[in-house]
Amino acid sequence: MNSIIEIKDLNLYYGEFQALRNISLEIPEKAITAFIGPSGCGKSTLLRTLNRMNDMIPGTRVEGTVSIAGRSIYSNDVDVETLRKRVGMVFQQANPFPKSIYDNVAYGPRLHGITDRKRLDEIVEKSLRSAVLWHEVKDHLKRSALSMSGGQQQRLCIARALAVEPDILLMDESTSALDPISTLKIEELVQELKNRYTIVMVTHNMHQAARVSQQTVFFLGGEVVEYSETKQLFSNPTDKRTEDYISGRFG
Ligand SMILES: Nc1ncnc2c1ncn2[C@@H]1O[C@H](COP(=O)(O)OP(=O)(O)OP(=O)(O)O)[C@@H](O)[C@H]1O
Protein backbone atom coordinates (compact mmCIF):
# COMPACT_ATOMS: atom_id res chain seq x y z
CA MET A 1 0.00 0.00 0.00
CA ASN A 2 1.21 3.51 -0.83
CA SER A 3 1.43 5.92 2.06
CA ILE A 4 -0.17 9.33 1.66
CA ILE A 5 0.69 10.77 5.09
CA GLU A 6 4.23 10.65 6.46
CA ILE A 7 4.90 11.82 9.99
CA LYS A 8 8.54 12.10 11.02
CA ASP A 9 10.01 12.81 14.48
CA LEU A 10 6.93 14.76 15.50
CA ASN A 11 6.82 16.43 18.90
CA LEU A 12 3.94 18.63 19.98
CA TYR A 13 3.81 20.91 23.02
CA TYR A 14 0.87 22.69 24.63
CA GLY A 15 2.92 25.41 26.35
CA GLU A 16 5.33 23.49 28.58
CA PHE A 17 3.44 20.22 28.31
CA GLN A 18 4.65 17.73 25.72
CA ALA A 19 1.62 15.88 24.33
CA LEU A 20 3.30 14.00 21.44
CA ARG A 21 6.74 12.39 21.59
CA ASN A 22 8.88 11.41 18.60
CA ILE A 23 6.04 10.17 16.46
CA SER A 24 7.06 8.62 13.13
CA LEU A 25 4.30 6.97 11.11
CA GLU A 26 3.30 6.33 7.54
CA ILE A 27 -0.41 6.18 6.85
CA PRO A 28 -1.55 4.29 3.75
CA GLU A 29 -3.89 5.83 1.20
CA LYS A 30 -7.40 4.55 0.52
CA ALA A 31 -7.56 2.56 3.73
CA ILE A 32 -8.82 3.11 7.26
CA THR A 33 -6.27 3.70 9.99
CA ALA A 34 -7.51 3.70 13.60
CA PHE A 35 -5.85 5.52 16.52
CA ILE A 36 -6.55 3.81 19.84
CA GLY A 37 -5.34 4.26 23.40
CA PRO A 38 -6.49 5.44 26.81
CA SER A 39 -7.86 8.91 27.44
CA GLY A 40 -5.20 11.62 27.20
CA CYS A 41 -2.66 9.56 25.22
CA GLY A 42 -2.62 12.09 22.36
CA LYS A 43 -4.88 10.52 19.71
CA SER A 44 -6.92 13.65 18.99
CA THR A 45 -3.84 15.84 19.19
CA LEU A 46 -2.12 13.81 16.48
CA LEU A 47 -5.28 13.80 14.36
CA ARG A 48 -5.45 17.59 14.59
CA THR A 49 -1.85 17.95 13.38
CA LEU A 50 -2.89 16.36 10.07
CA ASN A 51 -4.92 19.40 8.95
CA ARG A 52 -3.31 21.92 11.27
CA MET A 53 -6.41 22.32 13.43
CA ASN A 54 -3.92 22.63 16.30
CA ASP A 55 -2.93 26.03 14.83
CA MET A 56 -6.14 27.30 16.42
CA ILE A 57 -4.98 26.37 19.94
CA PRO A 58 -2.82 29.16 21.38
CA GLY A 59 0.54 28.09 22.80
CA THR A 60 0.86 24.99 20.62
CA ARG A 61 4.31 24.22 19.19
CA VAL A 62 5.16 21.54 16.66
CA GLU A 63 8.59 20.05 15.86
CA GLY A 64 9.31 17.50 13.15
CA THR A 65 7.52 17.03 9.85
CA VAL A 66 4.12 16.00 8.58
CA SER A 67 3.94 15.46 4.82
CA ILE A 68 0.90 14.77 2.72
CA ALA A 69 1.50 13.36 -0.75
CA GLY A 70 5.16 14.25 -0.34
CA ARG A 71 4.65 17.89 0.69
CA SER A 72 5.38 19.24 4.15
CA ILE A 73 2.18 20.77 5.51
CA TYR A 74 3.98 22.92 8.11
CA SER A 75 6.05 24.83 5.51
CA ASN A 76 5.55 28.59 5.47
CA ASP A 77 4.14 28.56 1.95
CA VAL A 78 1.28 26.15 2.74
CA ASP A 79 -2.20 27.63 2.43
CA VAL A 80 -4.07 26.26 5.42
CA GLU A 81 -7.52 26.70 3.84
CA THR A 82 -6.45 24.59 0.84
CA LEU A 83 -4.96 22.01 3.20
CA ARG A 84 -8.25 21.74 5.13
CA LYS A 85 -10.13 21.32 1.86
CA ARG A 86 -7.96 18.29 1.10
CA VAL A 87 -8.07 17.00 4.66
CA GLY A 88 -11.64 17.14 5.93
CA MET A 89 -12.71 16.50 9.51
CA VAL A 90 -15.74 15.11 11.30
CA PHE A 91 -16.01 15.63 15.05
CA GLN A 92 -17.39 13.76 18.05
CA GLN A 93 -20.56 15.84 18.25
CA ALA A 94 -22.37 16.39 14.98
CA ASN A 95 -22.10 20.12 14.35
CA PRO A 96 -24.35 21.06 11.43
CA PHE A 97 -24.84 24.76 10.82
CA PRO A 98 -28.28 26.13 11.75
CA LYS A 99 -29.16 26.17 8.06
CA SER A 100 -31.04 23.92 5.68
CA ILE A 101 -29.76 20.46 4.79
CA TYR A 102 -28.96 21.76 1.30
CA ASP A 103 -27.09 24.81 2.55
CA ASN A 104 -25.01 22.73 4.93
CA VAL A 105 -23.68 20.59 2.09
CA ALA A 106 -23.36 23.51 -0.36
CA TYR A 107 -21.49 25.60 2.23
CA GLY A 108 -17.94 24.44 1.38
CA PRO A 109 -18.35 24.49 -2.41
CA ARG A 110 -19.85 28.01 -2.19
CA LEU A 111 -16.95 29.11 -0.02
CA HIS A 112 -14.63 27.87 -2.74
CA GLY A 113 -16.42 29.94 -5.35
CA ILE A 114 -19.04 27.64 -6.88
CA THR A 115 -22.23 29.62 -7.47
CA ASP A 116 -23.89 27.84 -10.38
CA ARG A 117 -27.14 26.37 -9.04
CA LYS A 118 -27.10 23.27 -11.24
CA ARG A 119 -23.50 22.48 -10.28
CA LEU A 120 -24.36 22.97 -6.58
CA ASP A 121 -27.42 20.71 -6.94
CA GLU A 122 -25.17 18.00 -8.40
CA ILE A 123 -22.60 18.33 -5.64
CA VAL A 124 -25.27 18.26 -2.91
CA GLU A 125 -26.88 15.14 -4.36
CA LYS A 126 -23.58 13.36 -4.92
CA SER A 127 -22.33 14.15 -1.41
CA LEU A 128 -25.58 13.09 0.25
CA ARG A 129 -25.54 9.87 -1.77
CA SER A 130 -21.95 9.20 -0.71
CA ALA A 131 -22.99 9.70 2.91
CA VAL A 132 -25.94 7.30 2.38
CA LEU A 133 -28.40 10.02 3.33
CA TRP A 134 -29.91 11.02 0.00
CA HIS A 135 -32.97 8.78 0.14
CA GLU A 136 -33.86 9.95 3.63
CA VAL A 137 -33.65 13.67 2.89
CA LYS A 138 -34.13 14.23 -0.85
CA ASP A 139 -37.72 15.43 -0.46
CA HIS A 140 -36.95 17.98 2.24
CA LEU A 141 -33.60 19.53 1.47
CA LYS A 142 -34.93 22.92 2.64
CA ARG A 143 -35.63 21.60 6.12
CA SER A 144 -33.33 22.69 8.94
CA ALA A 145 -30.42 20.35 9.55
CA LEU A 146 -31.15 20.71 13.26
CA SER A 147 -34.45 18.85 12.78
CA MET A 148 -32.58 15.64 11.88
CA SER A 149 -31.73 12.81 14.27
CA GLY A 150 -28.22 12.67 15.76
CA GLY A 151 -27.15 9.89 13.40
CA GLN A 152 -28.51 11.74 10.37
CA GLN A 153 -26.77 14.93 11.51
CA GLN A 154 -23.47 13.06 11.71
CA ARG A 155 -23.95 11.65 8.19
CA LEU A 156 -24.80 15.19 7.05
CA CYS A 157 -21.49 16.36 8.53
CA ILE A 158 -19.76 13.62 6.55
CA ALA A 159 -21.62 14.76 3.39
CA ARG A 160 -20.55 18.34 4.13
CA ALA A 161 -16.93 17.22 4.45
CA LEU A 162 -17.13 15.22 1.20
CA ALA A 163 -18.70 18.10 -0.76
CA VAL A 164 -15.31 19.81 -1.19
CA GLU A 165 -13.78 16.56 -2.50
CA PRO A 166 -11.10 15.91 0.11
CA ASP A 167 -8.45 13.20 -0.26
CA ILE A 168 -8.37 12.48 3.45
CA LEU A 169 -11.12 12.34 6.04
CA LEU A 170 -10.28 12.64 9.73
CA MET A 171 -12.88 11.29 12.15
CA ASP A 172 -12.52 12.16 15.83
CA GLU A 173 -14.72 9.80 17.86
CA SER A 174 -17.41 10.41 15.31
CA THR A 175 -19.78 7.73 16.55
CA SER A 176 -19.29 8.01 20.30
CA ALA A 177 -22.40 10.16 20.79
CA LEU A 178 -24.60 7.85 18.68
CA ASP A 179 -26.86 4.89 19.38
CA PRO A 180 -25.74 1.42 18.17
CA ILE A 181 -27.83 1.47 14.98
CA SER A 182 -26.59 4.90 13.87
CA THR A 183 -23.06 3.79 14.78
CA LEU A 184 -23.40 0.73 12.56
CA LYS A 185 -24.66 2.87 9.68
CA ILE A 186 -21.64 5.13 9.95
CA GLU A 187 -19.30 2.14 10.17
CA GLU A 188 -20.84 0.72 6.98
CA LEU A 189 -20.58 4.11 5.32
CA VAL A 190 -16.92 4.44 6.28
CA GLN A 191 -16.21 1.00 4.80
CA GLU A 192 -17.66 2.20 1.51
CA LEU A 193 -15.75 5.46 1.59
CA LYS A 194 -12.37 3.83 2.07
CA ASN A 195 -12.31 2.82 -1.59
CA ARG A 196 -12.19 6.50 -2.50
CA TYR A 197 -10.71 8.28 0.53
CA THR A 198 -7.98 7.85 3.09
CA ILE A 199 -9.63 7.71 6.49
CA VAL A 200 -7.99 8.23 9.86
CA MET A 201 -10.26 7.62 12.84
CA VAL A 202 -9.78 8.13 16.54
CA THR A 203 -11.89 5.73 18.55
CA HIS A 204 -12.28 4.75 22.18
CA ASN A 205 -14.06 1.66 21.03
CA MET A 206 -11.57 -1.13 20.38
CA HIS A 207 -14.25 -3.32 18.84
CA GLN A 208 -14.92 -0.57 16.34
CA ALA A 209 -11.23 -0.31 15.45
CA ALA A 210 -11.10 -4.08 15.02
CA ARG A 211 -14.28 -4.15 12.89
CA VAL A 212 -13.56 -1.22 10.65
CA SER A 213 -9.86 -0.46 10.19
CA GLN A 214 -7.05 -2.08 8.25
CA GLN A 215 -4.25 -0.51 10.31
CA THR A 216 -4.24 0.34 14.00
CA VAL A 217 -1.92 2.58 15.99
CA PHE A 218 -1.84 2.14 19.76
CA PHE A 219 -0.69 5.21 21.74
CA LEU A 220 0.35 5.64 25.34
CA GLY A 221 1.60 8.83 27.00
CA GLY A 222 2.00 10.67 23.70
CA GLU A 223 4.05 7.88 22.10
CA VAL A 224 3.32 5.20 19.54
CA VAL A 225 3.61 1.85 21.28
CA GLU A 226 2.58 -0.34 18.37
CA TYR A 227 1.49 0.13 14.78
CA SER A 228 0.50 -2.76 12.60
CA GLU A 229 -2.24 -4.36 10.61
CA THR A 230 -5.40 -4.37 12.68
CA LYS A 231 -5.78 -8.16 12.63
CA GLN A 232 -2.21 -8.59 13.77
CA LEU A 233 -2.44 -5.96 16.52
CA PHE A 234 -5.59 -7.45 18.04
CA SER A 235 -4.70 -11.12 17.65
CA ASN A 236 -0.98 -11.10 18.23
CA PRO A 237 0.32 -7.83 19.70
CA THR A 238 4.07 -7.59 20.02
CA ASP A 239 4.17 -5.22 23.00
CA LYS A 240 3.01 -6.26 26.47
CA ARG A 241 1.36 -2.83 26.97
CA THR A 242 -0.77 -3.32 23.83
CA GLU A 243 -1.79 -6.73 25.08
CA ASP A 244 -2.75 -5.31 28.47
CA TYR A 245 -4.79 -2.53 26.86
CA ILE A 246 -6.70 -4.65 24.36
CA SER A 247 -7.45 -7.25 27.00
CA GLY A 248 -9.00 -4.49 29.15
CA ARG A 249 -6.36 -4.49 31.88
CA PHE A 250 -6.17 -0.67 31.82
CA GLY A 251 -7.67 2.34 30.07
N1 LIG B 1 -5.73 22.63 24.29
C1 LIG B 1 -4.96 21.96 25.16
N2 LIG B 1 -4.19 22.61 26.04
C2 LIG B 1 -3.40 21.95 26.92
N3 LIG B 1 -3.32 20.61 27.01
C3 LIG B 1 -4.08 19.90 26.15
C4 LIG B 1 -4.94 20.52 25.19
N4 LIG B 1 -5.59 19.56 24.50
C5 LIG B 1 -5.14 18.38 24.99
N5 LIG B 1 -4.24 18.58 25.99
C6 LIG B 1 -3.52 17.54 26.75
O1 LIG B 1 -2.77 16.76 25.84
C7 LIG B 1 -2.85 15.38 26.15
C8 LIG B 1 -3.41 14.63 24.96
O2 LIG B 1 -4.77 15.02 24.77
P1 LIG B 1 -5.66 14.42 23.60
O3 LIG B 1 -6.98 15.10 23.66
O4 LIG B 1 -4.90 14.47 22.34
O5 LIG B 1 -5.77 12.90 24.06
P2 LIG B 1 -6.77 11.77 23.55
O6 LIG B 1 -5.98 10.52 23.53
O7 LIG B 1 -7.42 12.19 22.29
O8 LIG B 1 -7.81 11.74 24.75
P3 LIG B 1 -9.37 11.40 24.76
O9 LIG B 1 -9.45 9.99 24.31
O10 LIG B 1 -9.77 11.60 26.18
O11 LIG B 1 -10.03 12.37 23.81
C9 LIG B 1 -3.73 15.29 27.41
O12 LIG B 1 -2.88 15.22 28.54
C10 LIG B 1 -4.50 16.58 27.39
O13 LIG B 1 -4.82 16.99 28.70
The ligand as an SDF file (V2000), in Angstrom:
LIG
                    3D

 31 33  0  0  0  0  0  0  0  0999 V2000
   -5.7270   22.6300   24.2930 N   0  0  0  0  0  0  0  0  0  0  0  0
   -4.9550   21.9600   25.1560 C   0  0  0  0  0  0  0  0  0  0  0  0
   -4.1870   22.6130   26.0440 N   0  0  0  0  0  0  0  0  0  0  0  0
   -3.3950   21.9480   26.9240 C   0  0  0  0  0  0  0  0  0  0  0  0
   -3.3200   20.6060   27.0070 N   0  0  0  0  0  0  0  0  0  0  0  0
   -4.0790   19.8990   26.1530 C   0  0  0  0  0  0  0  0  0  0  0  0
   -4.9430   20.5210   25.1940 C   0  0  0  0  0  0  0  0  0  0  0  0
   -5.5860   19.5620   24.5040 N   0  0  0  0  0  0  0  0  0  0  0  0
   -5.1400   18.3770   24.9920 C   0  0  0  0  0  0  0  0  0  0  0  0
   -4.2430   18.5820   25.9890 N   0  0  0  0  0  0  0  0  0  0  0  0
   -3.5240   17.5430   26.7490 C   0  0  0  0  0  0  0  0  0  0  0  0
   -2.7660   16.7620   25.8380 O   0  0  0  0  0  0  0  0  0  0  0  0
   -2.8530   15.3830   26.1530 C   0  0  0  0  0  0  0  0  0  0  0  0
   -3.4110   14.6270   24.9640 C   0  0  0  0  0  0  0  0  0  0  0  0
   -4.7650   15.0180   24.7750 O   0  0  0  0  0  0  0  0  0  0  0  0
   -5.6600   14.4190   23.5970 P   0  0  0  0  0  0  0  0  0  0  0  0
   -6.9750   15.1010   23.6600 O   0  0  0  0  0  0  0  0  0  0  0  0
   -4.9020   14.4660   22.3390 O   0  0  0  0  0  0  0  0  0  0  0  0
   -5.7750   12.9030   24.0590 O   0  0  0  0  0  0  0  0  0  0  0  0
   -6.7660   11.7690   23.5500 P   0  0  0  0  0  0  0  0  0  0  0  0
   -5.9800   10.5230   23.5270 O   0  0  0  0  0  0  0  0  0  0  0  0
   -7.4160   12.1890   22.2900 O   0  0  0  0  0  0  0  0  0  0  0  0
   -7.8130   11.7380   24.7470 O   0  0  0  0  0  0  0  0  0  0  0  0
   -9.3690   11.3980   24.7630 P   0  0  0  0  0  0  0  0  0  0  0  0
   -9.4540    9.9920   24.3140 O   0  0  0  0  0  0  0  0  0  0  0  0
   -9.7660   11.6000   26.1840 O   0  0  0  0  0  0  0  0  0  0  0  0
  -10.0350   12.3650   23.8110 O   0  0  0  0  0  0  0  0  0  0  0  0
   -3.7270   15.2860   27.4130 C   0  0  0  0  0  0  0  0  0  0  0  0
   -2.8800   15.2200   28.5350 O   0  0  0  0  0  0  0  0  0  0  0  0
   -4.5050   16.5790   27.3930 C   0  0  0  0  0  0  0  0  0  0  0  0
   -4.8240   16.9870   28.7030 O   0  0  0  0  0  0  0  0  0  0  0  0
  1  2  1  0
  2  3  1  0
  2  7  2  0
  3  4  2  0
  4  5  1  0
  5  6  2  0
  6  7  1  0
  6 10  1  0
  7  8  1  0
  8  9  2  0
  9 10  1  0
 10 11  1  0
 11 12  1  0
 11 30  1  0
 12 13  1  0
 13 14  1  0
 13 28  1  0
 14 15  1  0
 15 16  1  0
 16 17  2  0
 16 18  1  0
 16 19  1  0
 19 20  1  0
 20 21  2  0
 20 22  1  0
 20 23  1  0
 23 24  1  0
 24 25  2  0
 24 26  1  0
 24 27  1  0
 28 29  1  0
 28 30  1  0
 30 31  1  0
M  END
$$$$
